[in-house]
């Protein structure tokens, strides 16, 4: 499965996803994402993300899912 690199632009409650590239090896994808974060002047709310998925559809579905809550903190832990 490939590693995809996306630029995420948050416009209110809607996320706009733009696929930048993909790699077969994590190290290459990670290095490219770090380079893009370092060299790109991202406006507030924008992000560069790397995601491991079977295809672009799955990658975009995973990126659009809300983050899972961390149940290991708080009063009930």
DSSP file (Angstrom, degrees, kcal/mol; ACC not computed):
  #  RESIDUE AA STRUCTURE BP1 BP2  ACC     N-H-->O    O-->H-N    N-H-->O    O-->H-N    TCO  KAPPA ALPHA  PHI   PSI    X-CA   Y-CA   Z-CA
    1    1 A X              0   0    0      0, 0.0    53,-0.2     0, 0.0     2,-0.1   0.000 360.0 360.0 360.0 141.4    0.0    0.0    0.0
    2    2 A X  E     -A   53   0A   0     51,-0.5    51,-1.8    52,-0.2     2,-0.5  -0.375 360.0-124.1 -84.9 163.7    1.3    3.5   -0.8
    3    3 A X  E     -AB  52  23A   0     20,-3.5    20,-2.7    49,-0.2     2,-0.3  -0.935  28.5-156.4-103.8 124.7    1.9    6.5    1.4
    4    4 A X  E     -AB  51  22A   0     47,-3.3    47,-2.6    -2,-0.5     2,-0.5  -0.790   6.3-149.9-104.3 145.6    0.0    9.6    0.2
    5    5 A X  E     -AB  50  21A   0     16,-2.6    15,-3.2    -2,-0.3    16,-1.2  -0.975  21.8-178.5-115.0 126.2    0.9   13.2    1.0
    6    6 A X  E     -AB  49  19A   0     43,-2.7    43,-2.6    -2,-0.5     2,-0.5  -0.905  26.5-139.2-123.1 148.7   -2.0   15.6    1.1
    7    7 A X  E     -AB  48  18A   0     11,-2.6    11,-2.2    -2,-0.3     2,-0.5  -0.947  24.8-156.8-101.4 127.0   -2.4   19.4    1.7
    8    8 A X  E     -AB  47  17A   0     39,-3.2    39,-2.0    -2,-0.5     2,-0.5  -0.923   9.0-170.3-111.1 123.5   -5.4   20.0    3.9
    9    9 A X  E     -AB  46  16A   0      7,-2.5     7,-3.1    -2,-0.5     2,-0.7  -0.962  12.8-148.9-113.6 119.9   -7.1   23.4    3.8
   10   10 A X  E     + B   0  15A   0     -2,-0.5     2,-0.6    35,-0.5     5,-0.2  -0.799  17.8 177.3 -92.6 116.1   -9.7   24.0    6.5
   11   11 A X  E >   - B   0  14A   0      3,-3.1     3,-1.9    -2,-0.7     2,-0.2  -0.868  65.4 -61.3-118.5  94.3  -12.5   26.3    5.4
   12   12 A X  T 3  S-     0   0    0     -2,-0.6    -1,-0.0     1,-0.3     0, 0.0  -0.499 117.7 -18.5  63.5-131.3  -15.0   26.5    8.2
   13   13 A X  T 3  S+     0   0    0     -2,-0.2     2,-0.4    -3,-0.1    -1,-0.3   0.519 123.3  89.7 -83.7  -3.1  -16.3   22.9    8.9
   14   14 A X  E <   -B   11   0A   0     -3,-1.9    -3,-3.1     2,-0.0     2,-0.5  -0.799  63.2-151.8-102.3 133.1  -15.2   21.7    5.4
   15   15 A X  E     -B   10   0A   0     -2,-0.4     2,-0.6    -5,-0.2    -5,-0.2  -0.882   5.2-154.0-100.2 128.8  -11.8   20.2    4.7
   16   16 A X  E     -B    9   0A   0     -7,-3.1    -7,-2.5    -2,-0.5     2,-0.5  -0.916  13.4-158.1-101.0 122.4  -10.4   20.6    1.2
   17   17 A X  E     -B    8   0A   0     -2,-0.6     2,-0.5    -9,-0.2    -9,-0.2  -0.868  11.4-175.8-106.0 130.0   -7.9   17.8    0.3
   18   18 A X  E     -B    7   0A   0    -11,-2.2   -11,-2.6    -2,-0.5     2,-0.3  -0.962  20.9-138.7-125.6 113.2   -5.3   18.2   -2.4
   19   19 A X  E     +B    6   0A   0     -2,-0.5   -13,-0.2   -13,-0.2     3,-0.1  -0.541  21.3 179.5 -71.5 129.8   -3.2   15.2   -3.1
   20   20 A X  E     -     0   0A   0    -15,-3.2     2,-0.3     1,-0.4    -1,-0.2   0.875  55.6 -46.3 -94.9 -51.9    0.4   16.2   -3.7
   21   21 A X  E     -B    5   0A   0    -16,-1.2   -16,-2.6     2,-0.0    -1,-0.4  -0.943  47.4-125.4-165.8-178.9    2.2   12.9   -4.4
   22   22 A X  E     -B    4   0A   0     -2,-0.3     2,-0.3   -18,-0.2   -18,-0.2  -0.985  14.5-166.5-144.2 155.1    2.6    9.3   -3.3
   23   23 A X  E     -B    3   0A   0    -20,-2.7   -20,-3.5    -2,-0.3     3,-0.0  -0.950  22.8-145.4-137.3 155.2    5.4    7.0   -2.3
   24   24 A X  S    S+     0   0    0     -2,-0.3     2,-0.4   -22,-0.2    -1,-0.1   0.632  88.2  61.6 -91.9 -17.2    5.9    3.3   -1.8
   25   25 A X  S  > S-     0   0    0      1,-0.1     4,-1.9   -22,-0.1     3,-0.2  -0.937  73.6-143.7-117.4 131.5    8.4    3.7    1.0
   26   26 A X  H  > S+     0   0    0     -2,-0.4     4,-3.3     1,-0.2     5,-0.3   0.897  98.4  56.5 -59.6 -43.9    7.6    5.4    4.3
   27   27 A X  H  > S+     0   0    0      1,-0.2     4,-2.4     2,-0.2    -1,-0.2   0.900 108.8  46.6 -58.7 -42.2   11.0    7.1    4.8
   28   28 A X  H  > S+     0   0    0      2,-0.2     4,-2.2    -3,-0.2    -1,-0.2   0.919 114.5  47.3 -64.9 -43.4   10.7    8.8    1.4
   29   29 A X  H  X S+     0   0    0     -4,-1.9     4,-2.4     2,-0.2    -2,-0.2   0.914 112.9  49.2 -63.7 -43.3    7.2   10.0    2.1
   30   30 A X  H  X S+     0   0    0     -4,-3.3     4,-2.4     1,-0.2    -2,-0.2   0.920 111.1  48.8 -63.3 -45.4    8.1   11.2    5.5
   31   31 A X  H  X S+     0   0    0     -4,-2.4     4,-2.2    -5,-0.3    -1,-0.2   0.894 112.6  48.3 -62.6 -40.4   11.2   13.1    4.3
   32   32 A X  H  X S+     0   0    0     -4,-2.2     4,-2.6     2,-0.2    -2,-0.2   0.909 111.1  49.9 -67.9 -41.5    9.1   14.7    1.5
   33   33 A X  H  X S+     0   0    0     -4,-2.4     4,-2.3     2,-0.2    -2,-0.2   0.912 111.7  48.7 -63.0 -41.8    6.3   15.8    3.9
   34   34 A X  H  X S+     0   0    0     -4,-2.4     4,-2.0     2,-0.2    -1,-0.2   0.908 111.5  49.9 -64.2 -41.5    8.9   17.3    6.3
   35   35 A X  H  X S+     0   0    0     -4,-2.2     4,-2.7     1,-0.2     5,-0.2   0.925 111.0  49.2 -62.4 -44.5   10.5   19.2    3.4
   36   36 A X  H  X S+     0   0    0     -4,-2.6     4,-2.0     1,-0.2    -2,-0.2   0.901 110.9  49.6 -62.9 -41.3    7.1   20.5    2.2
   37   37 A X  H  < S+     0   0    0     -4,-2.3     5,-0.3     1,-0.2    -1,-0.2   0.888 115.3  44.8 -63.2 -38.2    6.2   21.6    5.8
   38   38 A X  H  < S+     0   0    0     -4,-2.0    -2,-0.2    -5,-0.2    -1,-0.2   0.888 122.0  34.6 -73.0 -40.9    9.6   23.4    6.1
   39   39 A X  H  < S+     0   0    0     -4,-2.7     2,-0.5    -5,-0.2    -2,-0.2   0.604 101.4  82.0 -96.4 -13.5    9.6   25.1    2.7
   40   40 A X  S  < S-     0   0    0     -4,-2.0     2,-1.4    -5,-0.2     0, 0.0  -0.800  72.9-136.8 -98.0 132.9    6.0   25.9    2.1
   41   41 A X        -     0   0    0     -2,-0.5     2,-0.3     0, 0.0    -3,-0.1  -0.701  31.0-167.3 -86.8  90.5    4.5   29.0    3.7
   42   42 A X        -     0   0    0     -2,-1.4     3,-0.1    -5,-0.3     6,-0.0  -0.624  16.1-128.0 -83.6 133.3    1.2   27.5    4.9
   43   43 A X    >   -     0   0    0     -2,-0.3     3,-2.1     1,-0.1    -1,-0.1  -0.352  47.0 -74.8 -69.6 160.7   -1.6   29.8    6.1
   44   44 A X  T 3  S+     0   0    0      1,-0.3    -1,-0.1    -2,-0.0     3,-0.1  -0.311 122.4  27.2 -57.0 136.8   -3.1   29.1    9.5
   45   45 A X  T 3  S+     0   0    0      1,-0.4   -35,-0.5    -3,-0.1    -1,-0.3   0.199  96.8 110.2  94.4 -15.4   -5.4   26.1    9.5
   46   46 A X  E <   +A    9   0A   0     -3,-2.1    -1,-0.4   -37,-0.2     2,-0.3  -0.617  43.9 180.0 -90.7 154.4   -3.6   24.4    6.6
   47   47 A X  E     -A    8   0A   0    -39,-2.0   -39,-3.2    -2,-0.2     2,-0.5  -0.988  28.8-135.1-150.3 155.7   -1.5   21.3    7.0
   48   48 A X  E     -A    7   0A   0     -2,-0.3     2,-0.4   -41,-0.2   -41,-0.2  -0.978  34.3-176.7-110.5 123.8    0.6   18.7    5.1
   49   49 A X  E     -A    6   0A   0    -43,-2.6   -43,-2.7    -2,-0.5     2,-0.4  -0.938  21.6-148.7-127.1 146.2   -0.3   15.2    6.1
   50   50 A X  E     -A    5   0A   0     -2,-0.4     2,-0.4   -45,-0.2   -45,-0.2  -0.935  22.3-177.9-108.5 135.0    1.1   11.7    5.2
   51   51 A X  E     -A    4   0A   0    -47,-2.6   -47,-3.3    -2,-0.4     2,-0.6  -0.997  22.9-140.7-138.8 140.6   -1.4    8.8    5.2
   52   52 A X  E     +A    3   0A   0     -2,-0.4     2,-0.3   -49,-0.2   -49,-0.2  -0.886  42.5 144.2-100.1 118.6   -1.0    5.1    4.6
   53   53 A X  E     -A    2   0A   0    -51,-1.8   -51,-0.5    -2,-0.6     3,-0.1  -0.979  59.4-115.7-153.7 161.9   -4.0    3.7    2.6
   54   54 A X  S    S-     0   0    0     -2,-0.3     2,-0.3   -53,-0.2   -52,-0.2   0.833  95.8 -12.1 -69.3 -33.2   -4.9    1.2   -0.1
   55   55 A X  S  > S-     0   0    0    -54,-0.1     4,-2.2     1,-0.1     5,-0.1  -0.929  78.3 -87.8-157.1 177.3   -6.0    3.9   -2.5
   56   56 A X  H  > S+     0   0    0     -2,-0.3     4,-2.7     1,-0.2     5,-0.2   0.874 121.2  56.2 -63.8 -38.3   -6.8    7.6   -2.8
   57   57 A X  H  > S+     0   0    0      1,-0.2     4,-2.1     2,-0.2    -1,-0.2   0.929 110.3  44.2 -60.4 -46.4  -10.4    7.1   -1.8
   58   58 A X  H  > S+     0   0    0      2,-0.2     4,-2.6     1,-0.2    -1,-0.2   0.902 112.2  53.6 -65.0 -40.6   -9.5    5.4    1.4
   59   59 A X  H  X S+     0   0    0     -4,-2.2     4,-2.2     1,-0.2    -2,-0.2   0.928 111.4  44.7 -60.0 -46.2   -6.8    8.0    2.1
   60   60 A X  H  X S+     0   0    0     -4,-2.7     4,-1.5     2,-0.2    -1,-0.2   0.864 111.7  53.1 -68.9 -35.1   -9.3   10.9    1.7
   61   61 A X  H  X S+     0   0    0     -4,-2.1     4,-0.7    -5,-0.2    -2,-0.2   0.932 111.0  46.7 -63.0 -45.2  -11.9    9.0    3.8
   62   62 A X  H >< S+     0   0    0     -4,-2.6     3,-0.7     1,-0.2    -2,-0.2   0.886 111.3  51.3 -64.3 -39.3   -9.4    8.6    6.6
   63   63 A X  H 3< S+     0   0    0     -4,-2.2    -1,-0.2     1,-0.2    -2,-0.2   0.780 108.9  51.9 -69.6 -25.9   -8.3   12.2    6.5
   64   64 A X  H 3< S+     0   0    0     -4,-1.5    -1,-0.2    -3,-0.2    -2,-0.2   0.581  86.4 102.2 -87.3 -10.0  -11.9   13.4    6.6
   65   65 A X  S << S-     0   0    0     -4,-0.7     3,-0.1    -3,-0.7     2,-0.0  -0.509  81.2-110.6 -73.6 140.8  -12.8   11.4    9.7
   66   66 A X        -     0   0    0     -2,-0.2    -1,-0.1     1,-0.1    -2,-0.1  -0.371  43.5 -92.2 -66.7 150.8  -12.9   13.4   13.0
   67   67 A X        -     0   0    0      1,-0.1     2,-0.2    -2,-0.0    -1,-0.1  -0.331  44.1-109.8 -63.2 145.4  -10.0   12.6   15.4
   68   68 A X        -     0   0    0      1,-0.1     2,-0.1    -3,-0.1    -1,-0.1  -0.496  34.5-108.7 -75.3 144.4  -10.8    9.9   18.0
   69   69 A X        -     0   0    0     -2,-0.2     2,-0.9     1,-0.1    -1,-0.1  -0.433  23.6-124.6 -72.2 146.7  -11.2   11.0   21.6
   70   70 A X    >   -     0   0    0      1,-0.1     3,-0.8    -2,-0.1    -1,-0.1  -0.835  25.5-175.9 -93.5 107.3   -8.5   10.0   24.0
   71   71 A X  T 3   +     0   0    0     -2,-0.9    -1,-0.1     1,-0.2    -2,-0.0   0.364  67.1  83.2 -86.5   5.7  -10.3    8.2   26.8
   72   72 A X  T 3  S+     0   0    0      5,-0.0     2,-0.3     4,-0.0    -1,-0.2   0.399  87.7  59.7 -90.7   4.7   -7.1    7.8   28.9
   73   73 A X  S <  S+     0   0    0     -3,-0.8     3,-0.3     3,-0.0     2,-0.2  -0.843  77.6  47.1-125.6 166.0   -7.5   11.3   30.4
   74   74 A X  S >  S-     0   0    0     -2,-0.3     3,-0.9     1,-0.2    -3,-0.0  -0.465 100.0 -47.4 101.7-173.5  -10.1   13.1   32.5
   75   75 A X  T 3  S+     0   0    0      1,-0.2    -1,-0.2    -2,-0.2     0, 0.0   0.801 128.6  56.3 -69.0 -30.9  -12.1   12.2   35.5
   76   76 A X  T 3         0   0    0     -3,-0.3    -1,-0.2     1,-0.2    -2,-0.1   0.502 360.0 360.0 -84.6  -2.5  -13.2    8.7   34.4
   77   77 A X    <         0   0    0     -3,-0.9    -1,-0.2    -5,-0.0    -2,-0.1   0.481 360.0 360.0 -81.1 360.0   -9.7    7.4   33.8
